[in-house]
Amino acid sequence: MAERHGLGAGDRVLIDAAGPEHPLIWLLAPLSAGASIVLCAHLDEARLDERIAGERVTKILR
């Protein structure tokens, strides 16, 4: 799953908890690849760029 989403060691993955995939997938895929997770609930699309910059996000899972 990590490979399918292009996740690798050192990535900071922004995850919208309201996303369509099962929570075990979006929690375990980044961790199995050595990535860290930035978990957001009710992600504000209007402030997405600000969140990405502030958290140093390299990948997004929705």
PAZAPA-4460 file (N, C-alpha, C; in steps of 0.05 Angstrom, whole numbers, plus 32768, in hexadecimal, padded with zeros to 4 digits):
% residues 62
    n_x    n_y    n_z   ca_x   ca_y   ca_z    c_x    c_y    c_z   seq   type   mol
   8010   7FE8   8000   8000   8000   8000   8011   8019   8000     1      M     A
   8027   8019   8010   8039   8030   8010   8045   8035   7FF5     2      A     A
   804D   8020   7FE8   8058   8022   7FCD   8044   802D   7FB9     3      E     A
   802B   8024   7FBB   8016   802D   7FA9   8011   804B   7FAC     4      R     A
   8015   8056   7FC4   8011   8073   7FC8   802B   8082   7FC6     5      H     A
   8041   8075   7FBF   805A   8082   7FBC   8067   808C   7FD5     6      G     A
   8062   807F   7FEB   806C   8087   8005   8087   807B   800B     7      L     A
   8099   808B   8016   80B4   8081   801D   80BD   808C   8037     8      G     A
   80D4   8081   803F   80E0   808A   8059   80E5   80A8   8058     9      A     A
   80DE   80B5   806E   80E2   80D2   8070   80CB   80E3   8066    10      G     A
   80B8   80D7   8058   80A1   80E7   8050   8091   80F0   8068    11      D     A
   8084   8106   8065   8070   8110   8079   8055   810F   806B    12      R     A
   8044   80FE   8073   802B   80F8   8065   8014   8105   8073    13      V     A
   8007   8118   8064   7FEE   8124   806E   7FD7   8112   8068    14      L     A
   7FC8   810B   807C   7FB2   80F9   8079   7F98   8106   8082    15      I     A
   7F84   8106   8071   7F6A   8110   8078   7F5B   80F8   8084    16      D     A
   7F55   80F9   809E   7F48   80E3   80AC   7F2D   80DC   80A0    17      A     A
   7F21   80EF   8092   7F07   80EA   8085   7F0A   80DD   806A    18      A     A
   7F22   80D5   8063   7F27   80C9   8049   7F18   80AF   8045    19      G     A
   7F16   80A6   802C   7F06   808E   8026   7F12   8073   802E    20      P     A
   7F2C   8072   8031   7F39   8058   8036   7F37   8051   8054    21      E     A
   7F3A   8038   8059   7F38   802D   8074   7F4F   8039   8086    22      H     A
   7F49   8040   809E   7F5E   804C   80B0   7F77   803C   80B3    23      P     A
   7F75   8022   80B3   7F8D   8011   80B6   7FA0   8015   809E    24      L     A
   7F95   801A   8087   7FA5   801E   806F   7FB5   8038   8072    25      I     A
   7FA6   804E   8078   7FB5   8068   8078   7FC5   806C   8091    26      W     A
   7FC1   805C   80A5   7FD3   805D   80BC   7FEC   804C   80B9    27      L     A
   7FE8   8034   80AF   7FFE   8020   80AD   8010   8024   8095    28      L     A
   8004   802C   807E   8014   802F   8066   802B   8043   806A    29      A     A
   8027   805B   8074   803D   806E   8078   8051   8063   808D    30      P     A
   8047   8058   80A2   8059   804E   80B7   806B   8037   80AD    31      L     A
   805F   8026   809C   806F   800F   8092   8084   8018   807F    32      S     A
   8081   8030   8073   8095   803B   8060   80AA   804C   806E    33      A     A
   80A6   8051   8088   80B8   8062   8097   80B1   8080   8095    34      G     A
   8098   8085   808D   808F   80A1   808B   8081   80A9   80A6    35      A     A
   807E   80C3   80AA   806F   80CD   80C1   8054   80D6   80B7    36      S     A
   8041   80D8   80CA   8026   80DF   80C4   801E   80FA   80D0    37      I     A
   8010   810A   80C0   8003   8122   80C9   7FE5   811D   80C5    38      V     A
   7FD8   8116   80DA   7FBC   810E   80D9   7FA9   8126   80DE    39      L     A
   7F97   812A   80CB   7F84   8141   80CD   7F68   8137   80CC    40      C     A
   7F57   8143   80DD   7F3B   813E   80DC   7F2E   8158   80D2    41      A     A
   7F1A   8156   80C1   7F0D   816E   80B7   7F21   8181   80AA    42      H     A
   7F31   8176   8098   7F45   8186   808A   7F39   819E   807B    43      L     A
   7F43   81B5   8081   7F39   81CE   8074   7F48   81D2   805A    44      D     A
   7F3A   81CD   8044   7F47   81CF   8029   7F51   81EB   8023    45      E     A
   7F44   81FF   802F   7F4C   821B   802A   7F67   8221   8037    46      A     A
   7F6F   8211   804B   7F89   8216   8059   7F9C   81FE   8054    47      R     A
   7F97   81EF   803F   7FA7   81D7   803A   7FC5   81DE   8034    48      L     A
   7FCA   81F2   8024   7FE5   81FA   801E   7FF4   8203   8037    49      D     A
   7FE7   8211   8049   7FF2   8219   8062   7FF9   8201   8074    50      E     A
   7FE7   81ED   8074   7FEC   81D5   8084   8004   81C5   8079    51      R     A
   8005   81C3   805F   801A   81B4   8052   8035   81C1   8058    52      I     A
   8037   81DB   8056   8050   81E9   805C   8057   81E7   8079    53      A     A
   8044   81EC   808A   8049   81EC   80A7   8052   81D0   80B2    54      G     A
   8047   81BB   80A6   804D   81A0   80AF   8063   8193   809F    55      E     A
   806E   81A1   808B   8082   8196   8078   8079   817C   806B    56      R     A
   8060   817C   8062   8054   8164   8056   8061   815F   803A    57      V     A
   8066   8145   8035   8071   813E   801A   805E   812E   800A    58      T     A
   804A   8121   8017   8035   8112   8009   801A   8116   8016    59      K     A
   8005   8112   8007   7FEA   8115   8012   7FDA   80FB   800B    60      I     A
   7FCC   80F0   8020   7FBA   80DA   801B   7F9E   80E4   8022    61      L     A
   7F8B   80E1   8010   7F6F   80E9   8014   7F5D   80D3   8010    62      R     A
***
